[in-house]
Amino acid sequence: MKNRIRELRATQGWSQADLAERLDVSRQSVNAIETGRYDPSLPLAFAISRLFGLPVEAIFTPDQETA
Amino acid sequence: MAASKHEKRVHTAYLREMAGAFLVYAVLLMASIRFGRPMDESLLRILVLLSPMIGFCLALWAIARHLGRVDEYLRRFLLESFALAAGLTAGLTFSYGFLETAGYPRLSMFSVWMVLCGATMLVCLVRSVHEKLQTR
């Protein structure tokens, strides 16, 4: 799954630690999600979506669209 | 890199609970050596010699609570690491069983626990370094 979290975080001027703070997760989690090594659960994806004020599908896109 | 409040809270709670478990273990271990070893063979002696396991169980409980507190990514990372370490330990101890048949010295069952601890630390270290290299 691809995501725009790094780009959205940069526009807010937040570090990975700042974003981790706001999501109440570890900095390693933010790093793993940003680099595509970990796909967040739905509750965390929705928390990210609420934080940036964007729908989930505007932040996360599947690698390949499935039918 | 600065740790988030989440990491600090989780880490502090884990250290506090693990320190308590180790304290209980250490006290019971000293008591079992001091009082259990000289006792005559009996069920009571077995229970006294086994008593440090109360501290060990508290340590397991602390680890279980830690897994419940960490975020979902770290939980997955730790559980995968434990699984890999358990597999590595099984492979090493099973191999040594064959080596004992070949004449290697018989080892205490305590060594399995030490191998498991070492394997867990090794797996966590290797995976952490691997992840850091991947994100560069």
N, CA and C atoms of all chains as a GROMACS GRO file, in nm:
protein
  609
    1MET      N    1   0.084  -0.120   0.000
    1MET     CA    2   0.000   0.000   0.000
    1MET      C    3   0.088   0.126   0.000
    2LYS      N    4   0.055   0.219  -0.092
    2LYS     CA    5   0.128   0.346  -0.094
    2LYS      C    6   0.053   0.448  -0.009
    3ASN      N    7   0.127   0.547   0.039
    3ASN     CA    8   0.058   0.653   0.115
    3ASN      C    9   0.131   0.786   0.099
    4ARG      N   10   0.057   0.893   0.138
    4ARG     CA   11   0.110   1.029   0.123
    4ARG      C   12   0.148   1.090   0.258
    5ILE      N   13   0.170   1.005   0.355
    5ILE     CA   14   0.189   1.056   0.491
    5ILE      C   15   0.313   1.146   0.503
    6ARG      N   16   0.422   1.106   0.441
    6ARG     CA   17   0.544   1.188   0.450
    6ARG      C   18   0.519   1.329   0.394
    7GLU      N   19   0.451   1.330   0.278
    7GLU     CA   20   0.421   1.459   0.212
    7GLU      C   21   0.326   1.544   0.299
    8LEU      N   22   0.221   1.480   0.352
    8LEU     CA   23   0.125   1.553   0.435
    8LEU      C   24   0.189   1.602   0.565
    9ARG      N   25   0.276   1.520   0.619
    9ARG     CA   26   0.345   1.558   0.743
    9ARG      C   27   0.436   1.678   0.716
   10ALA      N   28   0.503   1.676   0.600
   10ALA     CA   29   0.594   1.786   0.566
   10ALA      C   30   0.518   1.918   0.550
   11THR      N   31   0.397   1.909   0.491
   11THR     CA   32   0.320   2.034   0.472
   11THR      C   33   0.278   2.093   0.608
   12GLN      N   34   0.263   2.009   0.707
   12GLN     CA   35   0.228   2.057   0.842
   12GLN      C   36   0.353   2.101   0.920
   13GLY      N   37   0.471   2.066   0.867
   13GLY     CA   38   0.596   2.100   0.936
   13GLY      C   39   0.622   2.014   1.058
   14TRP      N   40   0.567   1.892   1.054
   14TRP     CA   41   0.584   1.802   1.168
   14TRP      C   42   0.698   1.705   1.142
   15SER      N   43   0.768   1.668   1.249
   15SER     CA   44   0.867   1.561   1.241
   15SER      C   45   0.793   1.428   1.259
   16GLN      N   46   0.864   1.317   1.238
   16GLN     CA   47   0.800   1.186   1.261
   16GLN      C   48   0.759   1.172   1.407
   17ALA      N   49   0.842   1.228   1.497
   17ALA     CA   50   0.810   1.221   1.640
   17ALA      C   51   0.684   1.302   1.671
   18ASP      N   52   0.669   1.419   1.604
   18ASP     CA   53   0.548   1.501   1.624
   18ASP      C   54   0.423   1.424   1.582
   19LEU      N   55   0.432   1.360   1.466
   19LEU     CA   56   0.316   1.284   1.416
   19LEU      C   57   0.288   1.166   1.509
   20ALA      N   58   0.394   1.100   1.553
   20ALA     CA   59   0.377   0.986   1.645
   20ALA      C   60   0.306   1.032   1.773
   21GLU      N   61   0.345   1.150   1.820
   21GLU     CA   62   0.285   1.207   1.940
   21GLU      C   63   0.134   1.226   1.921
   22ARG      N   64   0.100   1.283   1.805
   22ARG     CA   65  -0.042   1.312   1.777
   22ARG      C   66  -0.124   1.185   1.757
   23LEU      N   67  -0.060   1.079   1.709
   23LEU     CA   68  -0.133   0.954   1.685
   23LEU      C   69  -0.123   0.858   1.804
   24ASP      N   70  -0.044   0.897   1.904
   24ASP     CA   71  -0.019   0.813   2.022
   24ASP      C   72   0.038   0.676   1.982
   25VAL      N   73   0.138   0.681   1.894
   25VAL     CA   74   0.212   0.559   1.856
   25VAL      C   75   0.361   0.589   1.867
   26SER      N   76   0.444   0.488   1.838
   26SER     CA   77   0.589   0.508   1.843
   26SER      C   78   0.637   0.573   1.713
   27ARG      N   79   0.755   0.636   1.720
   27ARG     CA   80   0.812   0.696   1.600
   27ARG      C   81   0.846   0.588   1.497
   28GLN      N   82   0.885   0.468   1.548
   28GLN     CA   83   0.916   0.358   1.457
   28GLN      C   84   0.794   0.321   1.372
   29SER      N   85   0.675   0.330   1.432
   29SER     CA   86   0.553   0.298   1.356
   29SER      C   87   0.531   0.396   1.243
   30VAL      N   88   0.549   0.526   1.274
   30VAL     CA   89   0.532   0.629   1.170
   30VAL      C   90   0.632   0.604   1.058
   31ASN      N   91   0.756   0.574   1.096
   31ASN     CA   92   0.861   0.549   0.997
   31ASN      C   93   0.825   0.426   0.912
   32ALA      N   94   0.778   0.320   0.978
   32ALA     CA   95   0.745   0.196   0.904
   32ALA      C   96   0.629   0.219   0.809
   33ILE      N   97   0.530   0.301   0.850
   33ILE     CA   98   0.414   0.328   0.763
   33ILE      C   99   0.458   0.416   0.646
   34GLU      N  100   0.534   0.521   0.676
   34GLU     CA  101   0.578   0.612   0.569
   34GLU      C  102   0.661   0.541   0.462
   35THR      N  103   0.746   0.449   0.506
   35THR     CA  104   0.834   0.380   0.411
   35THR      C  105   0.769   0.257   0.348
   36GLY      N  106   0.641   0.234   0.381
   36GLY     CA  107   0.566   0.124   0.318
   36GLY      C  108   0.601  -0.013   0.372
   37ARG      N  109   0.670  -0.018   0.487
   37ARG     CA  110   0.705  -0.148   0.544
   37ARG      C  111   0.591  -0.203   0.629
   38TYR      N  112   0.496  -0.116   0.662
   38TYR     CA  113   0.384  -0.160   0.746
   38TYR      C  114   0.256  -0.088   0.703
   39ASP      N  115   0.152  -0.166   0.681
   39ASP     CA  116   0.020  -0.108   0.650
   39ASP      C  117  -0.059  -0.098   0.780
   40PRO      N  118  -0.104   0.023   0.816
   40PRO     CA  119  -0.174   0.038   0.945
   40PRO      C  120  -0.309  -0.032   0.946
   41SER      N  121  -0.357  -0.060   1.066
   41SER     CA  122  -0.491  -0.118   1.082
   41SER      C  123  -0.594  -0.011   1.043
   42LEU      N  124  -0.720  -0.054   1.025
   42LEU     CA  125  -0.824   0.044   0.991
   42LEU      C  126  -0.839   0.153   1.098
   43PRO      N  127  -0.841   0.118   1.230
   43PRO     CA  128  -0.854   0.226   1.329
   43PRO      C  129  -0.740   0.328   1.319
   44LEU      N  130  -0.616   0.281   1.296
   44LEU     CA  131  -0.505   0.376   1.286
   44LEU      C  132  -0.514   0.456   1.156
   45ALA      N  133  -0.557   0.390   1.048
   45ALA     CA  134  -0.573   0.461   0.920
   45ALA      C  135  -0.678   0.572   0.934
   46PHE      N  136  -0.785   0.542   1.007
   46PHE     CA  137  -0.889   0.645   1.028
   46PHE      C  138  -0.839   0.757   1.120
   47ALA      N  139  -0.755   0.721   1.216
   47ALA     CA  140  -0.697   0.824   1.304
   47ALA      C  141  -0.608   0.918   1.221
   48ILE      N  142  -0.532   0.861   1.128
   48ILE     CA  143  -0.446   0.942   1.039
   48ILE      C  144  -0.534   1.031   0.951
   49SER      N  145  -0.640   0.971   0.900
   49SER     CA  146  -0.732   1.044   0.813
   49SER      C  147  -0.796   1.163   0.887
   50ARG      N  148  -0.838   1.141   1.011
   50ARG     CA  149  -0.898   1.249   1.093
   50ARG      C  150  -0.795   1.358   1.119
   51LEU      N  151  -0.672   1.316   1.148
   51LEU     CA  152  -0.567   1.412   1.184
   51LEU      C  153  -0.538   1.507   1.067
   52PHE      N  154  -0.533   1.453   0.945
   52PHE     CA  155  -0.503   1.536   0.829
   52PHE      C  156  -0.629   1.594   0.764
   53GLY      N  157  -0.744   1.554   0.814
   53GLY     CA  158  -0.870   1.607   0.759
   53GLY      C  159  -0.894   1.565   0.616
   54LEU      N  160  -0.852   1.444   0.583
   54LEU     CA  161  -0.870   1.391   0.448
   54LEU      C  162  -0.931   1.252   0.455
   55PRO      N  163  -1.007   1.210   0.352
   55PRO     CA  164  -1.057   1.072   0.354
   55PRO      C  165  -0.943   0.971   0.343
   56VAL      N  166  -0.966   0.853   0.394
   56VAL     CA  167  -0.862   0.748   0.395
   56VAL      C  168  -0.807   0.724   0.254
   57GLU      N  169  -0.901   0.720   0.156
   57GLU     CA  170  -0.857   0.688   0.019
   57GLU      C  171  -0.775   0.800  -0.045
   58ALA      N  172  -0.777   0.919   0.016
   58ALA     CA  173  -0.693   1.028  -0.034
   58ALA      C  174  -0.551   1.018   0.023
   59ILE      N  175  -0.535   0.935   0.123
   59ILE     CA  176  -0.403   0.919   0.185
   59ILE      C  177  -0.339   0.786   0.145
   60PHE      N  178  -0.421   0.680   0.144
   60PHE     CA  179  -0.369   0.546   0.112
   60PHE      C  180  -0.423   0.500  -0.023
   61THR      N  181  -0.334   0.441  -0.103
   61THR     CA  182  -0.378   0.383  -0.229
   61THR      C  183  -0.315   0.244  -0.243
   62PRO      N  184  -0.394   0.147  -0.287
   62PRO     CA  185  -0.336   0.013  -0.301
   62PRO      C  186  -0.230   0.011  -0.411
   63ASP      N  187  -0.133  -0.081  -0.397
   63ASP     CA  188  -0.027  -0.093  -0.498
   63ASP      C  189  -0.086  -0.123  -0.635
   64GLN      N  190  -0.184  -0.216  -0.635
   64GLN     CA  191  -0.253  -0.249  -0.760
   64GLN      C  192  -0.401  -0.251  -0.731
   65GLU      N  193  -0.479  -0.181  -0.811
   65GLU     CA  194  -0.624  -0.180  -0.792
   65GLU      C  195  -0.679  -0.320  -0.818
   66THR      N  196  -0.758  -0.372  -0.723
   66THR     CA  197  -0.817  -0.504  -0.744
   66THR      C  198  -0.959  -0.487  -0.796
   67ALA      N  199  -1.010  -0.590  -0.864
   67ALA     CA  200  -1.144  -0.582  -0.923
   67ALA      C  201  -1.251  -0.579  -0.815
   68MET      N  202   1.721   1.014   1.828
   68MET     CA  203   1.584   1.057   1.794
   68MET      C  204   1.496   1.053   1.919
   69ALA      N  205   1.418   1.161   1.942
   69ALA     CA  206   1.337   1.170   2.064
   69ALA      C  207   1.223   1.070   2.061
   70ALA      N  208   1.197   1.011   2.178
   70ALA     CA  209   1.088   0.915   2.189
   70ALA      C  210   0.957   0.992   2.212
   71SER      N  211   0.848   0.938   2.158
   71SER     CA  212   0.718   1.003   2.178
   71SER      C  213   0.668   0.974   2.320
   72LYS      N  214   0.564   1.049   2.362
   72LYS     CA  215   0.506   1.027   2.495
   72LYS      C  216   0.458   0.883   2.509
   73HIS      N  217   0.402   0.831   2.398
   73HIS     CA  218   0.354   0.692   2.397
   73HIS      C  219   0.468   0.597   2.433
   74GLU      N  220   0.584   0.616   2.366
   74GLU     CA  221   0.699   0.528   2.392
   74GLU      C  222   0.747   0.539   2.535
   75LYS      N  223   0.754   0.664   2.586
   75LYS     CA  224   0.802   0.685   2.723
   75LYS      C  225   0.709   0.619   2.824
   76ARG      N  226   0.576   0.637   2.802
   76ARG     CA  227   0.478   0.580   2.894
   76ARG      C  228   0.486   0.427   2.895
   77VAL      N  229   0.495   0.369   2.775
   77VAL     CA  230   0.501   0.223   2.762
   77VAL      C  231   0.630   0.170   2.824
   78HIS      N  232   0.741   0.238   2.795
   78HIS     CA  233   0.872   0.195   2.842
   78HIS      C  234   0.881   0.203   2.995
   79THR      N  235   0.830   0.312   3.051
   79THR     CA  236   0.835   0.330   3.197
   79THR      C  237   0.753   0.222   3.268
   80ALA      N  238   0.634   0.196   3.216
   80ALA     CA  239   0.547   0.095   3.278
   80ALA      C  240   0.612  -0.043   3.269
   81TYR      N  241   0.674  -0.072   3.156
   81TYR     CA  242   0.739  -0.204   3.138
   81TYR      C  243   0.857  -0.219   3.233
   82LEU      N  244   0.940  -0.115   3.243
   82LEU     CA  245   1.056  -0.123   3.332
   82LEU      C  246   1.013  -0.139   3.477
   83ARG      N  247   0.909  -0.066   3.516
   83ARG     CA  248   0.860  -0.073   3.654
   83ARG      C  249   0.809  -0.215   3.686
   84GLU      N  250   0.731  -0.271   3.595
   84GLU     CA  251   0.675  -0.405   3.620
   84GLU      C  252   0.783  -0.513   3.614
   85MET      N  253   0.876  -0.497   3.519
   85MET     CA  254   0.983  -0.597   3.507
   85MET      C  255   1.078  -0.590   3.626
   86ALA      N  256   1.106  -0.470   3.675
   86ALA     CA  257   1.193  -0.455   3.792
   86ALA      C  258   1.127  -0.521   3.914
   87GLY      N  259   0.996  -0.503   3.930
   87GLY     CA  260   0.924  -0.567   4.040
   87GLY      C  261   0.932  -0.718   4.031
   88ALA      N  262   0.915  -0.770   3.909
   88ALA     CA  263   0.921  -0.916   3.888
   88ALA      C  264   1.060  -0.969   3.921
   89PHE      N  265   1.164  -0.896   3.880
   89PHE     CA  266   1.302  -0.940   3.907
   89PHE      C  267   1.332  -0.936   4.056
   90LEU      N  268   1.278  -0.834   4.123
   90LEU     CA  269   1.299  -0.822   4.268
   90LEU      C  270   1.238  -0.943   4.339
   91VAL      N  271   1.113  -0.977   4.302
   91VAL     CA  272   1.046  -1.094   4.360
   91VAL      C  273   1.127  -1.220   4.330
   92TYR      N  274   1.174  -1.233   4.205
   92TYR     CA  275   1.253  -1.349   4.164
   92TYR      C  276   1.380  -1.360   4.248
   93ALA      N  277   1.451  -1.247   4.262
   93ALA     CA  278   1.580  -1.249   4.333
   93ALA      C  279   1.561  -1.286   4.480
   94VAL      N  280   1.458  -1.229   4.543
   94VAL     CA  281   1.433  -1.258   4.685
   94VAL      C  282   1.397  -1.406   4.703
   95LEU      N  283   1.308  -1.456   4.615
   95LEU     CA  284   1.266  -1.596   4.627
   95LEU      C  285   1.380  -1.692   4.593
   96LEU      N  286   1.466  -1.651   4.498
   96LEU     CA  287   1.580  -1.736   4.462
   96LEU      C  288   1.675  -1.750   4.581
   97MET      N  289   1.705  -1.637   4.646
   97MET     CA  290   1.796  -1.642   4.762
   97MET      C  291   1.733  -1.724   4.875
   98ALA      N  292   1.601  -1.704   4.893
   98ALA     CA  293   1.532  -1.779   5.000
   98ALA      C  294   1.530  -1.928   4.969
   99SER      N  295   1.510  -1.962   4.841
   99SER     CA  296   1.503  -2.105   4.805
   99SER      C  297   1.640  -2.171   4.821
  100ILE      N  298   1.748  -2.096   4.791
  100ILE     CA  299   1.883  -2.152   4.808
  100ILE      C  300   1.915  -2.167   4.957
  101ARG      N  301   1.878  -2.063   5.032
  101ARG     CA  302   1.912  -2.059   5.176
  101ARG      C  303   1.833  -2.164   5.254
  102PHE      N  304   1.702  -2.174   5.225
  102PHE     CA  305   1.617  -2.262   5.306
  102PHE      C  306   1.579  -2.393   5.236
  103GLY      N  307   1.567  -2.388   5.103
  103GLY     CA  308   1.518  -2.506   5.030
  103GLY      C  309   1.622  -2.616   5.017
  104ARG      N  310   1.745  -2.579   4.986
  104ARG     CA  311   1.848  -2.681   4.963
  104ARG      C  312   1.875  -2.771   5.084
  105PRO      N  313   1.884  -2.712   5.207
  105PRO     CA  314   1.915  -2.801   5.321
  105PRO      C  315   1.795  -2.884   5.370
  106MET      N  316   1.675  -2.857   5.318
  106MET     CA  317   1.556  -2.928   5.369
  106MET      C  318   1.560  -3.076   5.329
  107ASP      N  319   1.491  -3.158   5.409
  107ASP     CA  320   1.478  -3.300   5.375
  107ASP      C  321   1.384  -3.314   5.255
  108GLU      N  322   1.402  -3.425   5.183
  108GLU     CA  323   1.317  -3.451   5.066
  108GLU      C  324   1.170  -3.448   5.108
  109SER      N  325   1.093  -3.362   5.047
  109SER     CA  326   0.950  -3.356   5.077
  109SER      C  327   0.882  -3.270   4.971
  110LEU      N  328   0.751  -3.270   4.973
  110LEU     CA  329   0.676  -3.186   4.880
  110LEU      C  330   0.704  -3.038   4.910
  111LEU      N  331   0.719  -3.008   5.039
  111LEU     CA  332   0.745  -2.869   5.079
  111LEU      C  333   0.878  -2.820   5.019
  112ARG      N  334   0.980  -2.908   5.021
  112ARG     CA  335   1.111  -2.871   4.966
  112ARG      C  336   1.099  -2.840   4.816
  113ILE      N  337   1.021  -2.924   4.746
  113ILE     CA  338   1.002  -2.901   4.601
  113ILE      C  339   0.935  -2.766   4.579
  114LEU      N  340   0.833  -2.737   4.661
  114LEU     CA  341   0.761  -2.609   4.646
  114LEU      C  342   0.853  -2.491   4.676
  115VAL      N  343   0.937  -2.505   4.779
  115VAL     CA  344   1.030  -2.395   4.814
  115VAL      C  345   1.132  -2.376   4.701
  116LEU      N  346   1.185  -2.486   4.647
  116LEU     CA  347   1.284  -2.475   4.539
  116LEU      C  348   1.221  -2.420   4.410
  117LEU      N  349   1.091  -2.444   4.393
  117LEU     CA  350   1.021  -2.394   4.273
  117LEU      C  351   0.974  -2.249   4.290
  118SER      N  352   0.979  -2.197   4.412
  118SER     CA  353   0.918  -2.066   4.442
  118SER      C  354   0.971  -1.950   4.355
  119PRO      N  355   1.100  -1.951   4.310
  119PRO     CA  356   1.143  -1.840   4.223
  119PRO      C  357   1.060  -1.828   4.094
  120MET      N  358   0.990  -1.937   4.059
  120MET     CA  359   0.907  -1.932   3.938
  120MET      C  360   0.791  -1.833   3.951
  121ILE      N  361   0.760  -1.795   4.077
  121ILE     CA  362   0.656  -1.690   4.095
  121ILE      C  363   0.707  -1.560   4.032
  122GLY      N  364   0.834  -1.528   4.058
  122GLY     CA  365   0.894  -1.408   3.998
  122GLY      C  366   0.902  -1.420   3.847
  123PHE      N  367   0.935  -1.542   3.801
  123PHE     CA  368   0.944  -1.567   3.657
  123PHE      C  369   0.807  -1.545   3.591
  124CYS      N  370   0.702  -1.597   3.656
  124CYS     CA  371   0.566  -1.580   3.601
  124CYS      C  372   0.527  -1.432   3.599
  125LEU      N  373   0.570  -1.359   3.702
  125LEU     CA  374   0.542  -1.214   3.703
  125LEU      C  375   0.614  -1.145   3.586
  126ALA      N  376   0.734  -1.194   3.554
  126ALA     CA  377   0.808  -1.137   3.439
  126ALA      C  378   0.733  -1.166   3.309
  127LEU      N  379   0.681  -1.289   3.297
  127LEU     CA  380   0.602  -1.324   3.177
  127LEU      C  381   0.478  -1.235   3.168
  128TRP      N  382   0.416  -1.211   3.283
  128TRP     CA  383   0.297  -1.125   3.288
  128TRP      C  384   0.334  -0.982   3.246
  129ALA      N  385   0.451  -0.936   3.291
  129ALA     CA  386   0.498  -0.801   3.253
  129ALA      C  387   0.518  -0.793   3.101
  130ILE      N  388   0.573  -0.901   3.043
  130ILE     CA  389   0.594  -0.902   2.897
  130ILE      C  390   0.458  -0.903   2.825
  131ALA      N  391   0.364  -0.983   2.877
  131ALA     CA  392   0.231  -0.989   2.815
  131ALA      C  393   0.163  -0.852   2.822
  132ARG      N  394   0.174  -0.786   2.936
  132ARG     CA  395   0.115  -0.652   2.951
  132ARG      C  396   0.184  -0.552   2.859
  133HIS      N  397   0.316  -0.566   2.843
  133HIS     CA  398   0.391  -0.478   2.753
  133HIS      C  399   0.340  -0.494   2.609
  134LEU      N  400   0.317  -0.621   2.570
  134LEU     CA  401   0.266  -0.646   2.434
  134LEU      C  402   0.128  -0.585   2.415
  135GLY      N  403   0.052  -0.576   2.524
  135GLY     CA  404  -0.081  -0.515   2.515
  135GLY      C  405  -0.075  -0.363   2.509
  136ARG      N  406   0.035  -0.306   2.559
  136ARG     CA  407   0.046  -0.159   2.564
  136ARG      C  408   0.112  -0.099   2.440
  137VAL      N  409   0.209  -0.173   2.380
  137VAL     CA  410   0.280  -0.115   2.265
  137VAL      C  411   0.183  -0.097   2.148
  138ASP      N  412   0.221  -0.013   2.052
  138ASP     CA  413   0.132   0.008   1.938
  138ASP      C  414   0.136  -0.114   1.844
  139GLU      N  415   0.045  -0.113   1.747
  139GLU     CA  416   0.024  -0.232   1.664
  139GLU      C  417   0.148  -0.274   1.585
  140TYR      N  418   0.227  -0.176   1.538
  140TYR     CA  419   0.347  -0.211   1.461
  140TYR      C  420   0.450  -0.280   1.549
  141LEU      N  421   0.476  -0.221   1.667
  141LEU     CA  422   0.575  -0.280   1.757
  141LEU      C  423   0.529  -0.416   1.809
  142ARG      N  424   0.396  -0.430   1.830
  142ARG     CA  425   0.342  -0.559   1.874
  142ARG      C  426   0.372  -0.666   1.770
  143ARG      N  427   0.350  -0.634   1.643
  143ARG     CA  428   0.377  -0.730   1.537
  143ARG      C  429   0.526  -0.761   1.529
  144PHE      N  430   0.608  -0.655   1.539
  144PHE     CA  431   0.753  -0.672   1.533
  144PHE      C  432   0.801  -0.766   1.645
  145LEU      N  433   0.752  -0.741   1.767
  145LEU     CA  434   0.796  -0.822   1.882
  145LEU      C  435   0.747  -0.966   1.871
  146LEU      N  436   0.619  -0.983   1.832
  146LEU     CA  437   0.565  -1.120   1.823
  146LEU      C  438   0.636  -1.199   1.714
  147GLU      N  439   0.667  -1.134   1.601
  147GLU     CA  440   0.742  -1.203   1.496
  147GLU      C  441   0.882  -1.240   1.546
  148SER      N  442   0.942  -1.147   1.621
  148SER     CA  443   1.076  -1.173   1.673
  148SER      C  444   1.075  -1.289   1.773
  149PHE      N  445   0.971  -1.293   1.860
  149PHE     CA  446   0.960  -1.403   1.956
  149PHE      C  447   0.943  -1.537   1.882
  150ALA      N  448   0.863  -1.535   1.777
  150ALA     CA  449   0.840  -1.659   1.701
  150ALA      C  450   0.970  -1.706   1.636
  151LEU      N  451   1.044  -1.613   1.576
  151LEU     CA  452   1.171  -1.650   1.513
  151LEU      C  453   1.270  -1.700   1.617
  152ALA      N  454   1.274  -1.633   1.733
  152ALA     CA  455   1.367  -1.672   1.840
  152ALA      C  456   1.330  -1.810   1.894
  153ALA      N  457   1.200  -1.838   1.905
  153ALA     CA  458   1.155  -1.970   1.954
  153ALA      C  459   1.197  -2.078   1.855
  154GLY      N  460   1.182  -2.049   1.726
  154GLY     CA  461   1.223  -2.145   1.622
  154GLY      C  462   1.373  -2.169   1.626
  155LEU      N  463   1.448  -2.060   1.643
  155LEU     CA  464   1.594  -2.070   1.649
  155LEU      C  465   1.637  -2.152   1.771
  156THR      N  466   1.570  -2.126   1.884
  156THR     CA  467   1.600  -2.200   2.008
  156THR      C  468   1.569  -2.349   1.990
  157ALA      N  469   1.454  -2.377   1.930
  157ALA     CA  470   1.416  -2.517   1.907
  157ALA      C  471   1.522  -2.586   1.820
  158GLY      N  472   1.566  -2.516   1.716
  158GLY     CA  473   1.667  -2.574   1.626
  158GLY      C  474   1.799  -2.599   1.698
  159LEU      N  475   1.842  -2.500   1.778
  159LEU     CA  476   1.970  -2.513   1.848
  159LEU      C  477   1.967  -2.622   1.954
  160THR      N  478   1.859  -2.624   2.034
  160THR     CA  479   1.854  -2.723   2.142
  160THR      C  480   1.830  -2.864   2.088
  161PHE      N  481   1.754  -2.872   1.980
  161PHE     CA  482   1.731  -3.003   1.917
  161PHE      C  483   1.862  -3.057   1.860
  162SER      N  484   1.938  -2.967   1.796
  162SER     CA  485   2.069  -3.007   1.741
  162SER      C  486   2.161  -3.053   1.853
  163TYR      N  487   2.158  -2.979   1.966
  163TYR     CA  488   2.248  -3.016   2.076
  163TYR      C  489   2.209  -3.152   2.134
  164GLY      N  490   2.079  -3.184   2.128
  164GLY     CA  491   2.034  -3.317   2.172
  164GLY      C  492   2.105  -3.426   2.094
  165PHE      N  493   2.120  -3.407   1.964
  165PHE     CA  494   2.192  -3.505   1.881
  165PHE      C  495   2.340  -3.506   1.916
  166LEU      N  496   2.394  -3.386   1.946
  166LEU     CA  497   2.535  -3.378   1.981
  166LEU      C  498   2.564  -3.448   2.114
  167GLU      N  499   2.467  -3.444   2.207
  167GLU     CA  500   2.484  -3.516   2.334
  167GLU      C  501   2.498  -3.666   2.306
  168THR      N  502   2.419  -3.714   2.209
  168THR     CA  503   2.430  -3.855   2.170
  168THR      C  504   2.569  -3.884   2.115
  169ALA      N  505   2.628  -3.781   2.053
  169ALA     CA  506   2.762  -3.798   1.994
  169ALA      C  507   2.873  -3.778   2.098
  170GLY      N  508   2.834  -3.760   2.224
  170GLY     CA  509   2.935  -3.751   2.329
  170GLY      C  510   2.956  -3.613   2.389
  171TYR      N  511   2.884  -3.513   2.341
  171TYR     CA  512   2.898  -3.378   2.400
  171TYR      C  513   2.842  -3.381   2.542
  172PRO      N  514   2.892  -3.291   2.632
  172PRO     CA  515   2.844  -3.294   2.771
  172PRO      C  516   2.696  -3.263   2.784
  173ARG      N  517   2.631  -3.330   2.881
  173ARG     CA  518   2.490  -3.306   2.906
  173ARG      C  519   2.474  -3.170   2.973
  174LEU      N  520   2.380  -3.091   2.924
  174LEU     CA  521   2.358  -2.957   2.979
  174LEU      C  522   2.229  -2.953   3.059
  175SER      N  523   2.224  -2.860   3.153
  175SER     CA  524   2.104  -2.841   3.235
  175SER      C  525   1.992  -2.781   3.149
  176MET      N  526   1.869  -2.808   3.188
  176MET     CA  527   1.755  -2.748   3.117
  176MET      C  528   1.754  -2.596   3.130
  177PHE      N  529   1.825  -2.545   3.232
  177PHE     CA  530   1.835  -2.399   3.247
  177PHE      C  531   1.895  -2.335   3.121
  178SER      N  532   1.981  -2.411   3.051
  178SER     CA  533   2.049  -2.354   2.934
  178SER      C  534   1.950  -2.319   2.823
  179VAL      N  535   1.835  -2.391   2.817
  179VAL     CA  536   1.735  -2.362   2.713
  179VAL      C  537   1.685  -2.218   2.728
  180TRP      N  538   1.660  -2.179   2.855
  180TRP     CA  539   1.612  -2.044   2.881
  180TRP      C  540   1.716  -1.940   2.838
  181MET      N  541   1.842  -1.971   2.868
  181MET     CA  542   1.948  -1.875   2.830
  181MET      C  543   1.959  -1.865   2.677
  182VAL      N  544   1.947  -1.979   2.610
  182VAL     CA  545   1.952  -1.978   2.462
  182VAL      C  546   1.835  -1.896   2.408
  183LEU      N  547   1.716  -1.914   2.467
  183LEU     CA  548   1.597  -1.839   2.422
  183LEU      C  549   1.617  -1.688   2.440
  184CYS      N  550   1.671  -1.649   2.556
  184CYS     CA  551   1.697  -1.505   2.580
  184CYS      C  552   1.796  -1.451   2.477
  185GLY      N  553   1.906  -1.526   2.458
  185GLY     CA  554   2.008  -1.483   2.362
  185GLY      C  555   1.952  -1.476   2.221
  186ALA      N  556   1.873  -1.578   2.183
  186ALA     CA  557   1.815  -1.581   2.048
  186ALA      C  558   1.719  -1.464   2.029
  187THR      N  559   1.639  -1.431   2.131
  187THR     CA  560   1.544  -1.319   2.120
  187THR      C  561   1.619  -1.188   2.101
  188MET      N  562   1.725  -1.168   2.181
  188MET     CA  563   1.803  -1.043   2.168
  188MET      C  564   1.868  -1.035   2.031
  189LEU      N  565   1.923  -1.148   1.985
  189LEU     CA  566   1.990  -1.151   1.855
  189LEU      C  567   1.892  -1.120   1.742
  190VAL      N  568   1.775  -1.184   1.746
  190VAL     CA  569   1.675  -1.162   1.640
  190VAL      C  570   1.628  -1.016   1.640
  191CYS      N  571   1.599  -0.961   1.759
  191CYS     CA  572   1.554  -0.821   1.766
  191CYS      C  573   1.662  -0.728   1.713
  192LEU      N  574   1.787  -0.754   1.750
  192LEU     CA  575   1.899  -0.669   1.705
  192LEU      C  576   1.915  -0.675   1.553
  193VAL      N  577   1.918  -0.797   1.499
  193VAL     CA  578   1.938  -0.813   1.355
  193VAL      C  579   1.824  -0.748   1.277
  194ARG      N  580   1.699  -0.767   1.324
  194ARG     CA  581   1.585  -0.708   1.252
  194ARG      C  582   1.585  -0.556   1.262
  195SER      N  583   1.624  -0.502   1.378
  195SER     CA  584   1.630  -0.356   1.394
  195SER      C  585   1.734  -0.295   1.300
  196VAL      N  586   1.852  -0.358   1.296
  196VAL     CA  587   1.958  -0.308   1.208
  196VAL      C  588   1.913  -0.319   1.062
  197HIS      N  589   1.851  -0.432   1.028
  197HIS     CA  590   1.801  -0.454   0.891
  197HIS      C  591   1.700  -0.345   0.852
  198GLU      N  592   1.609  -0.312   0.944
  198GLU     CA  593   1.507  -0.210   0.916
  198GLU      C  594   1.571  -0.072   0.899
  199LYS      N  595   1.672  -0.044   0.983
  199LYS     CA  596   1.739   0.087   0.973
  199LYS      C  597   1.809   0.099   0.839
  200LEU      N  598   1.873  -0.010   0.795
  200LEU     CA  599   1.943  -0.007   0.665
  200LEU      C  600   1.843   0.009   0.551
  201GLN      N  601   1.725  -0.053   0.565
  201GLN     CA  602   1.623  -0.046   0.460
  201GLN      C  603   1.569   0.096   0.444
  202THR      N  604   1.562   0.170   0.554
  202THR     CA  605   1.499   0.304   0.549
  202THR      C  606   1.598   0.413   0.510
  203ARG      N  607   1.725   0.378   0.494
  203ARG     CA  608   1.824   0.480   0.455
  203ARG      C  609   1.807   0.523   0.310
   0.00000   0.00000   0.00000
